């Protein structure tokens, strides 16, 4: 977290403000051989932060996945579960959009 963004606010409040400004899109793409991949985009943060979120999602969903170009990709269709897990992580429900 960069302090200049929050002007001296405590880091946890700053982080919550950042989460409230992010619009997260969750969608499913079909890949080769009919495999489905859940893609989560709109999460800001460094690659390290995204990898942390990705690894938490992967372990809770028991699915493989990766971080690519600032997006998290998870194997399989996990749209609803991902939304629930992100809400538990503190992202506001109104900012999470599932694209059908």
N, C-alpha and C positions, 0 to 999 in steps of 0.2 A: 504494500500500500504506500502510495506517495502522500506525504503529509501536506504538500502544497494544495492538493485537491480538496482537502477537508479543513484546512485552516485551523489546525489545532484541536479538532474534535477527537475524542478517544477512538482508537482504531476499530473497536467493535461497532460503534455507532456509524463510523465512516463506511465500514464494510456493509452494514445494513442499508445505508443510503445507496451505495453502489448497486446492491442487489435489486433495490426498488427501481433503479433506472434502466435495468436490462430487460429487453424484450426477448424472450426465449422462444424459438420455434422448434417444435418436435415434428419430424416427418419420417415417413418410411419410404425407402427407395428399393426397387427390385434390382438385384444384381444378376450376374451370370448364373445360370442353372437355377433360376427362380429363387435364389436366396434373398431374404429380406434383411435390410440394414436400417436400424433406427438412427436418425441423424439429429443431433441437438446443436442448434446454432444460436448465436446471440449471447452466449456467455462471454463476458469480458474477463480478462485476467491473463496472466502470463501462461506460457505452456506448462510450467510447473503446476500452477493452480488448476489448470484444466485437467492435467494428468491425475491430480489428486481427486478431483470430482469424478473423473472417468473411472478411476480404480475403485472408488466407493460404489459407484453405480454398478460396475461389473461384478463386484463381489456380492452385492445385494440381489442382483438379477441372475447370478450364475451364468453370465454370458461373456463372450470374448468381446474385445473392442479396442479402439485406438483413438488417438487425437491426431487430426489431420487438418491443416489450414485453419486452425482456430475453431474447428468443429469437433464434437465428440461423436464417434461412430460406434454403435453397438450391434452385435450380430443378433438378428431376430427382430420381431415386432414387439416393442416394449413401450409404446406410446403412453398408455394410461399409467403404467407402473412408474415410468420415468417422471411423469408429471407429479405423482404422489411423492416420490423420493425428493424431487427438487423442492417441493413445498415444505417437506420436513427439514430440508437444509436451510430454509429461511427465505426462499424466493417467493414473492407474492403470487397467488394463483392467477390474479388478473393479468400478470405479465407473461404467463406461459400459454402459448397457443399451440394446439395440436392441429397440424395440417393434414386433412384426410386425402 
